[in-house]
Amino acid sequence: MTDHQPLIGPERRELLLRAAVRDGLLDPEETPLAAFLDLDAVTETVAALHAAFPARLDVLHAFAAKANPLGPVLRRLRGLGMGCEVASPGEFAQALAAGFAPDRIVLDSPAKTRRELALALDLGVAVNIDNWQELARVDDLLNGRPTASRIGVRVNPQVGGGSIAAMSTATATSKFGIPLADPGYADRLVDAFRARPWLSGLHCHVGSQGVDLSLMAAGVGATVDLAERINHELGRRQVTGIDLGGGLPVNFADDRIAPGFDAYVEQLRRHAPALFDGGYRLVTEFGRSVLAKAGFTASYVEYTKQAGGRAIAVGHAGAQVATRTVFMPDSWPLRVTAHHPTGAAKHGDPVPQDIAGPCCFAGDLVARDRPLPLLDPGDLVCLLDTGAYYASHHFSYNSLPEPPVHGARTDPDGTVRFELLRPAQTIDDLVARTTA
């Protein structure tokens, strides 16, 4: 998959949407909101990720579970040869439940508890230590006993931020990792490795959406430079693993894949050529870029109205399934497509419309003043590129229930087959969960 090559286009989405309506997965009364993940597109994306890195390198592509922790999704990614990066006790448990072998799980997080660390060390899960106090905690937990875990240190290369501050993790004051440019810290890291032969890796993550590829690669380059320095000063090849983090930005403007994994690898060759000598075991932690463009969320339009000369379509997809878009629309805009009740694309002169969700606050809009064919009650709207961080991360505002999530496969003859990735939460389920 190279830059600008569509992964899933309008025809493929319409095929899936029509099939979903035909099969009753979308229904204006019973199921007015549902999310879909094109599993064929996921397979293509994972294949492109593997192909982007030279086959001679030892690389573990660990999916960032936070992007979509649904069990069937994790199991499918495991079946495609991926590992799993986890950053909480819940994600850790989900990865184990999905069948990932401990040596293919990577534990990050800036707030690991003693219990979480002890479990990882007992199982042989890779651990990236975030700070000096955590390093001391691991010293105490190991206390001379052996572990099969690959243990590294997360560093902050402090190369700067991108256009979305909340997604930039290599700024001067980032909460993540040990800052390399702070006085004395690089020297202290060399000494830490010298005193601990079991430390064998370095980890960095510069950011994700809104971060330029060259900045990401520059952060990896600074991390590799530190690894080379440690190995040189210790007179032995102690640092044998480099965790590059994840964060490949996703193009939310259209169907093109831009950038592709191969474009990122080219930047890595420029900024960190030592990665390609074969002397390091590499780990990546991509999440959003693996799943985002393979997914869409479909909602029926319940009502339409006019206010102040603006057309408004009120549907069932709002802040509960598009939280980032509703609260940070400039940073996380989503494309919206209009469809007839059958799922067929709706055509006509574009009319600026607000696409409103069901939440009881004025800002619950997934699109503002968006030119679309004029929507009518009973039509469908699709929010595109929502395979990661959207329906799988339900925001329980107004006690709105979780919608179903369906996976889709397409046979060579065009037949669409669905599998349930997460069932719809019923009102009874919701009441039981919130009643003491």
FITORMAR-91670 format. One record per residue (C-alpha): y, z, x. Coordinates in pm, 1 decimal. Layout:
<atoms>
ATOM      north         up       east
ATOM          Y          Z          X
...
</atoms>
This chain:
<atoms>
ATOM      north         up       east
ATOM        0.0        0.0        0.0
ATOM      319.3     -116.2      165.8
ATOM      682.1      -65.4       69.4
ATOM      789.9     -241.4     -251.1
ATOM      436.1     -318.1     -376.9
ATOM      397.5     -186.0     -734.2
ATOM      116.7       60.3     -792.3
ATOM      124.7       61.2    -1170.8
ATOM      351.5     -168.8    -1368.6
ATOM      461.5     -217.2    -1731.3
ATOM      152.3     -411.6    -1834.1
ATOM      -88.3     -152.0    -1699.1
ATOM      102.6      135.0    -1860.2
ATOM      118.8      -47.2    -2192.5
ATOM     -255.4     -109.7    -2177.7
ATOM     -317.8      263.5    -2129.5
ATOM      -66.5      362.0    -2397.4
ATOM     -211.4      123.9    -2656.8
ATOM     -560.5      254.3    -2580.9
ATOM     -442.2      615.1    -2612.8
ATOM     -296.3      546.0    -2958.2
ATOM     -608.3      353.6    -3063.9
ATOM     -835.1      638.6    -2949.0
ATOM     -628.2      904.3    -3127.6
ATOM     -508.7     1075.7    -2808.2
ATOM     -157.5     1034.8    -2941.7
ATOM      -90.6     1108.2    -3307.0
ATOM      247.1     1182.9    -3468.7
ATOM      108.2     1483.2    -3656.0
ATOM     -174.8     1618.7    -3443.8
ATOM      -73.9     1526.2    -3086.7
ATOM      287.1     1408.2    -3064.5
ATOM      301.8     1467.5    -2687.9
ATOM       49.6     1392.7    -2413.3
ATOM       43.5     1317.7    -2041.2
ATOM     -163.4     1052.6    -1866.8
ATOM     -278.1      997.0    -1510.0
ATOM     -405.2      656.7    -1399.4
ATOM     -704.2      755.3    -1187.5
ATOM     -746.1      403.1    -1051.3
ATOM     -391.1      420.9     -918.2
ATOM     -467.8      758.2     -759.1
ATOM     -767.5      605.3     -582.4
ATOM     -547.4      322.9     -451.8
ATOM     -286.9      569.5     -325.2
ATOM     -536.7      787.5     -140.9
ATOM     -690.8      477.3       18.0
ATOM     -342.8      371.4      135.2
ATOM     -284.2      715.8      285.6
ATOM     -609.2      704.0      480.9
ATOM     -541.1      347.2      595.4
ATOM     -191.2      429.9      722.5
ATOM     -325.8      650.0     1004.6
ATOM     -538.0      493.2     1282.4
ATOM     -908.8      546.6     1219.9
ATOM     -960.6      677.1     1574.1
ATOM     -749.6      987.7     1498.6
ATOM     -891.6     1311.1     1362.2
ATOM     -683.6     1356.5     1045.0
ATOM     -727.5     1588.9      748.0
ATOM     -518.3     1476.1      451.6
ATOM     -476.3     1799.8      256.7
ATOM     -336.0     1747.0      -92.6
ATOM      -54.3     1991.0     -173.1
ATOM     -204.9     2170.0     -472.9
ATOM      135.7     2270.6     -606.2
ATOM      198.1     1908.3     -705.5
ATOM      -81.9     1915.5     -964.2
ATOM     -334.9     2201.3     -955.8
ATOM     -548.4     2088.2    -1250.5
ATOM     -914.4     2137.4    -1161.9
ATOM    -1039.5     1786.1    -1248.0
ATOM     -754.3     1636.5    -1045.0
ATOM     -837.5     1850.5     -743.2
ATOM    -1206.5     1765.5     -773.2
ATOM    -1130.7     1394.2     -786.7
ATOM     -910.3     1416.2     -478.1
ATOM    -1185.9     1607.8     -298.9
ATOM    -1424.4     1327.1     -390.0
ATOM    -1179.7     1079.7     -235.5
ATOM    -1202.6     1262.5       96.5
ATOM     -896.3     1483.6       79.9
ATOM     -861.2     1847.9      174.4
ATOM     -631.1     2091.3       -4.9
ATOM     -313.9     2272.7       99.9
ATOM     -248.9     2593.8      -93.4
ATOM       50.4     2824.4     -100.3
ATOM      -39.9     3109.3     -335.1
ATOM     -340.5     3320.5     -436.9
ATOM     -370.8     3111.1     -752.4
ATOM     -377.8     2779.3     -568.7
ATOM     -621.2     2927.5     -315.9
ATOM     -858.2     3022.2     -598.0
ATOM     -813.1     2683.4     -766.3
ATOM     -903.1     2499.4     -445.5
ATOM    -1218.8     2705.8     -401.5
ATOM    -1312.4     2654.9     -767.0
ATOM    -1264.5     2278.7     -721.5
ATOM    -1528.1     2284.5     -448.8
ATOM    -1319.6     2231.8     -136.7
ATOM    -1503.1     2358.2      171.4
ATOM    -1309.0     2642.0      337.7
ATOM    -1260.3     2439.7      655.8
ATOM    -1080.5     2174.0      446.7
ATOM     -834.2     2419.6      293.8
ATOM     -499.3     2498.2      457.4
ATOM     -317.8     2818.7      358.8
ATOM       61.1     2813.5      376.8
ATOM      317.4     3036.3      200.0
ATOM      595.6     3255.7      333.5
ATOM      463.7     3562.6      148.9
ATOM       91.2     3594.2      219.7
ATOM      -50.2     3937.2      138.0
ATOM     -295.7     4119.8      362.3
ATOM     -569.1     4055.5      105.9
ATOM     -493.0     3682.6       97.3
ATOM     -494.0     3657.7      476.6
ATOM     -813.0     3860.4      508.2
ATOM     -994.6     3634.2      261.5
ATOM     -879.6     3322.3      445.8
ATOM     -992.0     3460.9      781.7
ATOM    -1325.9     3571.6      636.9
ATOM    -1393.6     3228.2      486.6
ATOM    -1270.1     3019.7      778.1
ATOM     -970.9     2868.0      595.5
ATOM     -693.7     2728.8      817.7
ATOM     -387.3     2954.2      823.4
ATOM      -28.9     2866.6      916.9
ATOM      157.1     3185.6     1009.5
ATOM      514.0     3183.8      880.3
ATOM      696.9     3454.5     1078.7
ATOM      675.8     3718.8     1350.2
ATOM      575.8     3998.1     1112.0
ATOM      293.4     3788.1      969.5
ATOM      178.7     3717.1     1325.6
ATOM      156.7     4094.0     1383.8
ATOM      -34.6     4130.5     1057.1
ATOM     -290.0     3870.7     1165.2
ATOM     -321.1     4050.7     1501.8
ATOM     -413.2     4363.7     1311.4
ATOM     -655.6     4187.7     1076.5
ATOM     -839.2     4012.1     1358.5
ATOM     -847.2     4312.9     1592.2
ATOM    -1075.5     4130.7     1832.0
ATOM    -1319.2     3999.1     1569.3
ATOM    -1402.0     3627.9     1565.0
ATOM    -1297.4     3391.6     1287.2
ATOM    -1375.2     3028.3     1213.7
ATOM    -1018.7     2977.3     1087.7
ATOM     -787.2     2740.1     1268.2
ATOM     -472.8     2948.7     1308.7
ATOM     -130.7     2800.1     1373.7
ATOM      234.6     2892.0     1353.1
ATOM      484.1     2726.0     1124.4
ATOM      804.6     2637.0     1302.0
ATOM     1139.4     2532.0     1162.8
ATOM     1266.3     2248.7     1383.9
ATOM     1615.2     2292.7     1231.8
ATOM     1685.0     1919.6     1226.4
ATOM     1894.7     1936.4      909.6
ATOM     1866.3     1870.4      539.8
ATOM     1856.4     1583.2      295.6
ATOM     2040.3     1504.7      -25.7
ATOM     1866.9     1777.5     -230.9
ATOM     1928.4     2117.4      -74.1
ATOM     1641.7     2284.8     -259.0
ATOM     1394.4     2031.8     -112.8
ATOM     1519.1     2062.9      247.5
ATOM     1314.1     2307.4      453.7
ATOM     1437.2     2243.1      809.3
ATOM     1797.4     2354.6      779.9
ATOM     1946.8     2615.2     1013.6
ATOM     1886.6     2896.7      765.2
ATOM     1569.4     2782.0      587.7
ATOM     1342.0     3061.9      467.7
ATOM     1037.6     2884.7      613.3
ATOM      887.2     2919.6      958.7
ATOM     1012.4     3040.1     1295.5
ATOM     1341.0     2868.6     1384.4
ATOM     1309.9     2679.6     1711.9
ATOM     1680.1     2666.0     1796.7
ATOM     1752.9     3035.2     1744.3
ATOM     1815.0     3202.0     2081.6
ATOM     1497.2     3297.3     2265.4
ATOM     1254.7     3198.9     1990.8
ATOM     1100.1     2897.1     2163.3
ATOM     1031.9     3109.2     2473.8
ATOM      890.4     3383.6     2255.5
ATOM      654.3     3133.2     2091.9
ATOM      523.0     3024.1     2431.1
ATOM      454.1     3387.7     2513.6
ATOM      287.0     3441.6     2175.4
ATOM       41.9     3159.2     2242.7
ATOM      -20.3     3283.0     2596.0
ATOM     -118.8     3624.6     2461.3
ATOM     -336.3     3487.4     2179.3
ATOM     -595.4     3226.2     2278.4
ATOM     -695.8     3201.7     1911.4
ATOM     -362.3     3040.9     1823.5
ATOM     -435.8     2668.8     1830.7
ATOM     -187.5     2488.0     1608.6
ATOM      171.7     2423.5     1511.1
ATOM      297.5     2334.4     1164.9
ATOM      626.6     2198.2     1036.6
ATOM      762.7     2061.7      711.3
ATOM     1111.3     1913.5      704.5
ATOM     1137.6     1856.4      329.8
ATOM     1046.7     1616.3       55.1
ATOM     1251.3     1433.7     -207.4
ATOM     1590.9     1331.5      -73.9
ATOM     1488.3     1362.1      292.5
ATOM     1501.0     1053.3      512.0
ATOM     1181.9      949.0      690.5
ATOM     1350.4      949.2     1029.7
ATOM     1460.2     1310.9      977.2
ATOM     1106.3     1409.4      877.2
ATOM      965.9     1238.7     1185.3
ATOM     1230.7     1396.7     1409.4
ATOM     1115.2     1739.2     1293.5
ATOM      755.9     1650.5     1374.5
ATOM      872.7     1521.1     1713.9
ATOM     1037.2     1853.7     1795.4
ATOM      716.7     2033.4     1697.1
ATOM      504.0     1808.2     1917.6
ATOM      746.1     1864.8     2205.6
ATOM      689.0     2239.1     2167.6
ATOM      311.5     2185.3     2164.4
ATOM      332.9     1984.8     2485.6
ATOM      548.3     2255.5     2644.2
ATOM      304.8     2532.0     2546.4
ATOM        7.2     2342.0     2682.6
ATOM      191.9     2259.2     3005.6
ATOM      316.7     2612.9     3070.1
ATOM      -19.2     2770.0     2987.9
ATOM     -202.9     2521.3     3205.6
ATOM     -457.8     2455.8     2932.2
ATOM     -474.2     2253.7     2613.1
ATOM     -445.2     2544.4     2372.0
ATOM     -247.0     2369.2     2099.0
ATOM     -497.5     2120.3     1964.2
ATOM     -371.7     2082.5     1607.7
ATOM      -46.5     1957.3     1456.0
ATOM       17.5     2000.8     1084.6
ATOM      282.7     1744.3      988.2
ATOM      348.6     1891.2      646.0
ATOM      406.0     1651.2      358.0
ATOM      708.7     1549.6      160.4
ATOM      707.0     1170.4      150.6
ATOM      989.4     1084.6      -94.0
ATOM      905.7      899.9     -415.3
ATOM     1104.7      609.6     -556.3
ATOM     1195.4      707.6     -913.3
ATOM     1422.6      405.9     -966.5
ATOM     1158.6      140.9    -1038.8
ATOM      790.1       58.4     -995.6
ATOM      809.1      -17.3     -623.3
ATOM      636.3      207.3     -371.3
ATOM      918.7      282.8     -133.5
ATOM      863.5      420.6      118.9
ATOM      492.1      380.1      183.3
ATOM      276.2      598.1      404.1
ATOM      266.4      321.0      663.6
ATOM      647.0      330.6      692.2
ATOM      627.1      701.9      765.8
ATOM      360.7      646.2     1031.5
ATOM      590.3      394.7     1200.4
ATOM      861.7      660.7     1216.9
ATOM      611.7      907.7     1361.8
ATOM      519.3      657.2     1632.6
ATOM      886.7      637.2     1723.4
ATOM      965.0     1009.4     1722.3
ATOM      629.0     1164.6     1817.6
ATOM      418.1      909.6     2009.0
ATOM      193.9     1183.5     2152.4
ATOM       40.7     1221.8     1804.8
ATOM     -135.9      891.7     1852.5
ATOM     -299.5      966.5     2187.4
ATOM     -596.7     1129.4     2017.1
ATOM     -543.2     1471.3     2172.9
ATOM     -445.3     1648.5     1850.8
ATOM     -623.8     1710.7     1522.9
ATOM     -369.6     1614.9     1257.6
ATOM     -314.4     1754.9      909.4
ATOM      -90.9     1612.4      637.0
ATOM       12.4     1787.8      316.5
ATOM      128.8     1516.7       78.2
ATOM      151.4     1601.7     -290.9
ATOM      412.7     1427.0     -504.3
ATOM      366.9     1095.1     -324.2
ATOM       -7.0     1096.8     -399.5
ATOM       22.3     1137.2     -777.2
ATOM      376.3     1088.9     -910.0
ATOM      376.3      716.2     -975.3
ATOM       27.0      721.6    -1125.1
ATOM      137.6      931.5    -1421.3
ATOM      346.8      906.9    -1736.4
ATOM      422.7     1132.4    -2030.5
ATOM      434.2      995.7    -2385.6
ATOM      614.4     1145.7    -2684.4
ATOM      674.8     1037.4    -3039.1
ATOM     1032.6     1020.5    -3164.3
ATOM     1063.0     1269.8    -3446.9
ATOM     1420.2     1205.1    -3558.9
ATOM     1717.3      987.0    -3470.2
ATOM     2082.8     1061.5    -3532.6
ATOM     2438.6      978.8    -3431.0
ATOM     2689.6     1226.3    -3285.9
ATOM     3033.8     1133.5    -3157.8
ATOM     2932.8      769.6    -3159.1
ATOM     2626.5      839.5    -2943.1
ATOM     2275.6      753.9    -3059.6
ATOM     2032.1     1042.2    -3010.3
ATOM     1653.1     1029.9    -3031.5
ATOM     1484.8     1368.3    -3066.4
ATOM     1125.0     1387.4    -2950.4
ATOM      868.6     1625.6    -2808.3
ATOM      914.8     1580.3    -2431.1
ATOM     1182.0     1808.3    -2297.5
ATOM     1234.1     2090.8    -2054.0
ATOM      883.3     2224.8    -2111.1
ATOM      729.6     1918.0    -1939.2
ATOM     1029.3     1779.7    -1745.4
ATOM     1190.7     2098.2    -1621.4
ATOM     1347.7     1962.9    -1302.2
ATOM     1485.8     1656.6    -1476.4
ATOM     1647.1     1857.1    -1755.1
ATOM     1806.5     2116.1    -1526.6
ATOM     1886.5     1886.8    -1229.5
ATOM     1922.5     1538.7    -1383.2
ATOM     2115.8     1391.9    -1090.7
ATOM     1849.1     1491.3     -839.6
ATOM     1545.9     1420.5    -1059.1
ATOM     1624.4     1127.8    -1292.6
ATOM     1330.3      976.8    -1477.1
ATOM     1287.1      627.5    -1612.3
ATOM     1222.5      604.7    -1986.1
ATOM     1055.6      318.2    -2172.1
ATOM     1061.5      249.7    -2546.0
ATOM      752.8      156.4    -2747.9
ATOM      648.1       82.0    -3103.6
ATOM      410.7      331.5    -3269.4
ATOM      120.1      111.0    -3155.4
ATOM      219.6      156.5    -2791.6
ATOM      349.3     -199.3    -2759.3
ATOM      673.7     -233.9    -2565.4
ATOM      982.8     -234.9    -2784.2
ATOM     1234.0     -510.9    -2722.4
ATOM     1588.6     -562.2    -2840.0
ATOM     1945.5     -524.6    -2726.9
ATOM     1989.2     -206.0    -2521.8
ATOM     2183.9       70.3    -2691.1
ATOM     2301.6      377.6    -2495.2
ATOM     2101.1      673.9    -2624.4
ATOM     2034.3     1035.8    -2539.2
ATOM     1662.6     1115.2    -2525.1
ATOM     1643.0     1475.4    -2639.0
ATOM     1357.4     1722.0    -2623.5
ATOM     1245.5     1993.2    -2865.3
ATOM     1385.0     2295.6    -2681.0
ATOM     1652.5     2497.7    -2854.6
ATOM     1940.0     2450.2    -2609.5
ATOM     2195.6     2170.8    -2589.0
ATOM     2104.4     2057.8    -2239.2
ATOM     1745.3     1970.1    -2325.7
ATOM     1788.0     1599.9    -2251.0
ATOM     1548.1     1395.0    -2040.5
ATOM     1792.4     1102.1    -2033.3
ATOM     2163.9     1076.6    -2106.9
ATOM     2341.2      767.6    -2235.7
ATOM     2036.6      560.1    -2138.5
ATOM     2039.7      191.9    -2247.4
ATOM     1719.2      129.9    -2445.9
ATOM     1617.5      -72.8    -2748.6
ATOM     1734.2      131.5    -3045.9
ATOM     1469.8      392.0    -3120.7
ATOM     1343.0      478.8    -3466.9
ATOM     1144.5      777.2    -3594.8
ATOM      777.1      722.7    -3515.5
ATOM      844.1      519.3    -3201.6
ATOM      706.5      632.4    -2867.9
ATOM      898.0      700.4    -2548.8
ATOM      736.8      728.1    -2207.0
ATOM      871.2      926.8    -1913.4
ATOM      752.6      747.0    -1601.3
ATOM      639.3      870.8    -1258.4
ATOM      535.5     1212.7    -1389.9
ATOM      192.1     1247.5    -1230.0
ATOM      312.7     1539.5    -1016.2
ATOM      518.0     1847.7    -1104.8
ATOM      570.2     1755.5    -1470.3
ATOM      313.4     1816.3    -1747.7
ATOM       88.5     2004.1    -1504.4
ATOM      370.0     2261.0    -1455.2
ATOM      443.4     2366.7    -1809.3
ATOM      761.2     2567.7    -1876.2
ATOM      691.9     2790.5    -2176.4
ATOM     1038.8     2776.7    -2328.7
ATOM     1041.9     2840.1    -2706.6
ATOM      667.3     2910.8    -2679.5
ATOM      599.0     2538.5    -2687.4
ATOM      227.1     2479.6    -2623.2
ATOM       92.4     2292.5    -2323.4
ATOM       20.6     1927.7    -2405.2
ATOM     -309.9     1762.3    -2317.1
ATOM     -341.6     1570.8    -1991.9
ATOM     -575.8     1271.7    -1983.4
ATOM     -710.2     1070.4    -1693.1
ATOM     -762.6      698.2    -1740.4
ATOM     -989.0      443.1    -1573.9
ATOM     -985.0       70.2    -1647.4
ATOM    -1301.5     -139.5    -1631.7
ATOM    -1289.5     -493.7    -1489.7
ATOM    -1295.7     -630.9    -1846.4
ATOM     -983.8     -430.7    -1935.4
ATOM    -1159.6     -153.9    -2126.4
ATOM     -977.7      177.5    -2081.3
ATOM    -1184.5      494.1    -2055.8
ATOM    -1023.3      837.0    -2081.1
ATOM    -1133.9     1177.0    -1956.8
ATOM     -974.5     1507.7    -2044.3
ATOM     -802.7     1669.8    -1746.9
ATOM     -653.4     1958.1    -1945.5
ATOM     -698.7     2026.3    -2317.7
ATOM     -402.5     2081.1    -2543.8
ATOM     -311.6     2443.8    -2590.6
ATOM     -346.7     2532.4    -2956.9
ATOM     -107.3     2761.7    -3138.5
ATOM     -392.6     3011.8    -3173.4
ATOM     -446.2     2996.6    -2795.6
ATOM      -77.3     3058.4    -2737.7
ATOM      -61.1     3354.3    -2976.0
ATOM     -375.4     3508.9    -2825.5
ATOM     -232.8     3473.3    -2476.0
ATOM       97.0     3640.4    -2565.3
ATOM      -33.3     3915.7    -2789.3
ATOM     -120.4     4246.9    -2630.5
</atoms>
